[in-house]
Amino acid sequence: MMPDDFCKEEYNLQSVFVKVTEGLIFISLADEPPPFSSIEESLAPYLRPYKINEAKAASVKNYKLKANWKLVAENFRECYHCGGAHPEYCSAVIGANLTEDISELAQHKKEQWEAKGLETKLVEVTEGTTTYAIRYPLRPGVESYSVDGKKVSLPMGEHKDHDAGVTGLVNYPNFWMDAVSDYIWTMRITPIDATATEVEFCWLTDANAIEGKDYSLSHLTEFWERTGGQDGKLCEDNFLGIKTSGYRPGPYAASEDQVVNFIDWCVNRLKEGVQF
């Protein structure tokens, strides 16, 4: 038993900042959370057609990587490695190998998507913001993020077909989402310590999609299990190299403005006194 003068209110659980946007829950542990309105304004138009608040979590998997979390984040903002490391991803996404001109196709698909009422406005991370959003095309003939290029499940939410391209969303420092017409894949990275990171993958389908009838779980998850596994090895191998005495920093390729953007964001947060 606690003493008579014990005051429960002085030892209660702490409140945290919580916001819900179109079914996604965002949490900040900061004493003074960053403004959320710009995040909501950027993400909501992309998220709305998926009806995430009604969606089904078909699978959730957790992985532990032997790499610093910032290296994992850099990897998922970089395009340069895709051509040599991600055969499945490059087979699905035209231009992912950085050798194909997709401007004509992208403009054509943009006009089609806008005619359907889908958001296409590019949202880039700028100083003071944390959000990136984009819609880009799959390779012609590819219906979904799958190893065979075929559709995976029922069209999700308000989508009527398998031709909505890819919705790519990022919110610094630890949330990624790639969505196609029939499912959503999300990734959350959580630092364990300076040398290890927990990575959570989640696959969401339409609420009415029935496993074994409308989709196969292995067909749903295989694409990102393979691609994520390839990324995990890259992160761990690079982290081993960084720790060696022979490591020397080098320049980024001209294509890697998004990696530079993330590094600048981290440096600016450190200057503000944020502890990573």
C-alpha positions in Angstrom: 0.0 0.0 0.0 1.2 3.5 -0.8 1.4 6.1 2.0 -1.6 8.3 2.8 0.0 11.4 1.2 0.6 9.6 -2.2 -1.0 11.6 -5.0 -1.9 9.5 -8.0 -2.2 12.5 -10.2 1.5 13.3 -9.8 2.5 9.8 -11.0 0.1 9.2 -13.8 0.7 8.1 -17.4 1.9 10.9 -19.7 -0.3 12.3 -22.4 1.0 12.2 -26.0 0.1 14.1 -29.1 -2.2 12.0 -31.4 -3.7 12.9 -34.7 -5.7 10.8 -37.1 -5.7 11.5 -40.8 -7.9 9.4 -43.1 -7.4 6.3 -40.9 -3.6 6.7 -40.2 -2.7 7.5 -36.6 0.3 9.8 -36.1 1.9 10.1 -32.6 4.5 12.6 -31.3 6.3 12.2 -28.0 7.7 15.7 -28.1 6.8 18.1 -25.3 5.9 20.6 -28.1 4.8 18.6 -31.1 5.4 20.0 -34.6 2.6 21.6 -36.5 0.4 19.0 -38.0 -1.8 20.9 -40.4 0.6 20.9 -43.3 1.1 17.1 -42.9 -2.7 16.5 -43.0 -3.2 18.8 -45.9 -0.5 17.0 -47.9 -1.4 13.5 -47.1 -5.2 13.5 -46.9 -6.0 13.9 -50.7 -3.7 10.9 -51.5 -5.1 8.8 -48.6 -8.8 9.4 -49.0 -9.6 7.1 -51.9 -8.2 4.1 -49.9 -10.7 4.4 -47.0 -8.0 3.2 -44.6 -10.3 3.6 -41.6 -12.3 0.7 -43.1 -9.3 -1.4 -44.4 -8.1 -4.7 -43.2 -4.6 -5.4 -41.9 -3.9 -8.5 -43.8 -0.3 -9.0 -42.5 2.1 -7.3 -40.1 5.8 -8.4 -39.9 8.7 -7.1 -37.9 12.4 -7.3 -38.7 15.5 -6.3 -36.8 18.3 -4.8 -38.8 21.9 -4.5 -37.6 22.2 -0.9 -38.9 21.7 2.6 -37.6 18.2 3.9 -38.3 19.4 6.9 -40.3 21.1 4.6 -42.7 17.9 2.7 -43.1 16.1 6.0 -43.8 18.7 7.0 -46.3 18.4 3.7 -48.2 14.6 4.2 -48.6 15.1 7.8 -50.0 17.8 6.6 -52.5 17.1 5.6 -56.1 20.7 4.9 -57.2 20.9 1.4 -55.9 17.6 0.1 -57.4 18.9 -0.9 -60.8 21.5 -3.2 -59.3 19.6 -4.4 -56.2 15.9 -4.6 -56.9 14.9 -6.7 -60.0 11.3 -7.1 -58.8 10.9 -3.4 -58.1 12.5 -2.3 -61.4 10.2 -4.8 -63.3 7.2 -3.1 -61.7 8.1 0.6 -61.8 9.2 2.1 -65.0 12.1 4.5 -64.5 13.2 3.0 -61.2 16.5 2.0 -62.8 17.2 5.6 -63.7 17.9 4.7 -67.3 14.4 5.2 -68.8 12.6 8.4 -69.9 9.1 8.3 -68.4 8.1 11.9 -68.9 5.6 11.2 -71.8 4.0 8.2 -70.0 3.9 10.1 -66.7 2.1 13.1 -68.3 -0.4 10.7 -70.0 -1.2 8.9 -66.8 -1.4 12.1 -64.8 -4.2 13.3 -67.1 -6.0 10.0 -66.7 -5.7 10.0 -62.9 -6.9 13.6 -62.7 -9.9 12.7 -64.8 -10.7 10.1 -62.2 -10.4 12.6 -59.4 -7.1 11.2 -58.0 -4.5 13.5 -56.5 -1.4 14.0 -58.5 0.2 17.1 -57.0 3.9 16.5 -56.0 4.6 17.4 -52.4 8.3 17.8 -51.6 9.9 18.2 -48.2 11.0 21.8 -47.7 12.6 23.5 -44.6 10.0 23.4 -41.9 8.0 20.4 -43.3 8.3 16.7 -43.0 6.1 15.2 -45.8 6.7 13.9 -49.3 3.9 12.7 -51.5 3.8 11.6 -55.2 1.9 9.5 -57.7 3.8 7.8 -60.4 3.1 5.1 -63.0 3.7 1.4 -62.9 5.3 -0.2 -66.0 2.8 -0.6 -68.8 1.1 -4.0 -68.4 1.8 -4.2 -64.7 -1.3 -4.1 -62.5 0.1 -4.1 -59.0 3.2 -4.4 -56.8 3.6 -8.2 -57.3 6.4 -10.4 -58.4 4.4 -11.4 -61.5 3.0 -8.0 -62.2 -0.6 -9.2 -61.9 -3.3 -7.7 -59.6 -3.1 -8.9 -56.0 -6.6 -8.3 -54.6 -9.8 -6.3 -55.0 -9.5 -2.6 -55.8 -9.2 -0.9 -52.5 -11.7 1.7 -51.2 -13.0 4.0 -53.9 -10.8 2.6 -56.6 -12.7 1.0 -59.5 -9.8 -0.6 -61.4 -6.1 -1.5 -61.1 -4.8 1.6 -62.8 -4.1 4.2 -60.1 -0.3 3.9 -60.3 1.7 4.1 -57.1 1.0 6.5 -54.3 4.3 7.1 -52.5 4.2 8.9 -49.1 7.0 9.7 -46.6 6.8 11.5 -43.3 10.1 12.1 -41.6 11.6 10.7 -39.6 10.2 7.1 -39.7 7.1 6.5 -41.9 6.9 5.3 -45.5 3.9 4.2 -47.5 3.6 2.8 -51.0 0.1 2.1 -52.2 -1.3 0.6 -55.5 -4.9 0.2 -56.5 -5.4 -3.0 -54.5 -3.3 -2.8 -51.4 -1.2 -0.5 -49.2 2.2 -1.3 -47.8 3.6 0.7 -44.9 6.9 0.8 -43.2 7.8 2.2 -39.8 11.4 2.3 -38.5 12.1 2.5 -34.8 15.7 3.0 -33.5 16.7 0.3 -30.9 20.1 1.8 -30.3 22.9 3.3 -32.4 23.6 0.0 -34.1 20.1 -1.6 -34.5 16.7 -0.7 -36.0 13.3 -2.3 -35.8 11.4 -2.3 -39.1 7.7 -3.0 -39.3 6.0 -3.8 -42.6 2.2 -3.8 -42.8 0.0 -4.8 -45.7 -3.6 -3.4 -45.9 -6.3 -4.6 -48.2 -9.9 -3.6 -48.8 -12.2 -4.5 -46.0 -14.2 -6.8 -48.2 -11.2 -8.7 -49.5 -11.2 -12.3 -48.3 -8.0 -14.3 -48.0 -8.0 -17.4 -50.1 -10.7 -16.0 -52.4 -9.8 -12.5 -53.3 -6.1 -12.7 -52.6 -3.3 -15.0 -51.6 -1.3 -13.9 -48.6 2.0 -15.0 -50.2 1.1 -13.1 -53.4 0.3 -10.0 -51.4 3.5 -10.0 -49.3 6.1 -11.5 -51.6 7.0 -8.3 -53.5 7.9 -6.2 -50.4 9.4 -9.2 -48.6 11.9 -9.6 -51.4 12.5 -5.9 -51.9 12.7 -5.2 -48.2 15.0 -8.1 -47.7 17.3 -6.7 -50.4 17.3 -3.3 -48.7 18.0 -4.9 -45.3 21.1 -6.6 -46.6 22.3 -3.3 -48.2 21.8 -1.5 -45.0 23.6 -4.1 -42.9 26.5 -4.4 -45.3 26.9 -0.7 -45.6 26.8 -0.3 -41.8 29.6 -2.9 -41.5 31.6 -0.9 -44.0 31.0 2.4 -42.3 32.4 1.0 -39.0 35.7 0.0 -40.5 38.9 2.0 -40.3 39.1 2.2 -44.0 35.7 4.0 -44.5 35.8 7.3 -46.3 32.7 9.4 -47.0 32.0 10.1 -50.6 29.7 12.4 -52.7 26.1 11.6 -53.5 25.1 11.0 -57.1 23.3 13.9 -58.8 20.0 11.9 -58.7 20.0 11.7 -54.9 18.5 15.0 -53.9 16.0 13.2 -51.7 18.9 11.6 -49.7 20.5 15.0 -49.4 17.2 16.4 -48.3 16.9 13.9 -45.5 20.4 14.5 -44.3 19.8 18.2 -44.3 16.6 17.6 -42.3 18.6 15.6 -39.7 21.3 18.2 -39.4 18.9 21.0 -38.9 17.0 19.1 -36.2 20.3 18.4 -34.4 21.1 22.2 -34.6 17.7 22.8 -32.9 18.7 20.5 -30.1 16.7 17.5 -31.1 18.1 14.2 -29.7 18.2 11.3 -32.1 
